[in-house]
């Protein structure tokens, strides 16, 4: 048995090794919330097309002085 045959000898049914990005097949940095299953890089590229909007809270000076 070669090293590759031993390393990937068990089935990946659960855990980090069983999941991958649906666009680029990357396994790290996965966003699974809402069933997205996208890595963070692909999410940044496609977020506006999906419908996510970046929300930024603006602090006014009167609140800041407290």
C-alpha positions in Angstrom: 0.0 0.0 0.0 1.3 3.4 -0.9 1.1 6.4 1.4 -1.8 7.9 -0.6 -3.8 4.7 -0.3 -3.4 4.7 3.5 -4.0 8.4 4.0 -7.4 8.4 2.2 -8.4 4.9 3.1 -11.4 5.7 5.3 -14.7 7.3 4.0 -15.3 11.0 4.8 -18.9 11.1 6.1 -18.6 13.7 8.9 -16.1 16.2 10.1 -14.1 18.9 8.3 -12.8 16.5 5.7 -16.3 15.6 4.5 -17.2 19.2 3.5 -15.9 21.5 0.8 -16.8 24.7 -1.0 -19.4 24.2 -3.6 -17.5 26.6 -6.0 -13.8 25.9 -5.6 -13.7 22.6 -3.5 -11.6 24.3 -0.9 -12.0 22.8 2.6 -10.8 25.6 4.9 -12.7 28.7 6.0 -16.1 27.2 5.1 -19.3 29.2 5.8 -22.0 26.6 6.4 -24.7 28.9 7.8 -28.0 28.9 5.9 -26.7 26.0 3.9 -24.3 28.1 1.9 -21.2 25.8 2.0 -18.9 28.4 0.5 -15.3 29.2 1.6 -14.8 32.7 2.8 -13.0 33.8 -0.4 -15.9 32.7 -2.6 -18.4 34.2 -0.2 -16.7 37.6 -0.5 -16.8 37.4 -4.3 -20.4 36.1 -4.6 -22.1 37.7 -1.6 -23.8 40.6 -3.5 -25.1 38.2 -6.2 -26.6 36.0 -3.4 -28.2 39.0 -1.8 -26.1 39.7 1.3 -25.6 43.4 2.1 -22.8 44.7 4.3 -24.3 46.6 7.3 -22.2 49.3 9.0 -23.3 51.0 12.2 -22.5 54.7 12.2 -21.6 56.1 15.6 -22.6 59.8 16.0 -20.5 62.2 18.0 -23.1 62.7 20.7 -23.0 58.9 21.5 -19.3 58.8 21.3 -18.7 61.5 24.0 -20.4 59.6 26.8 
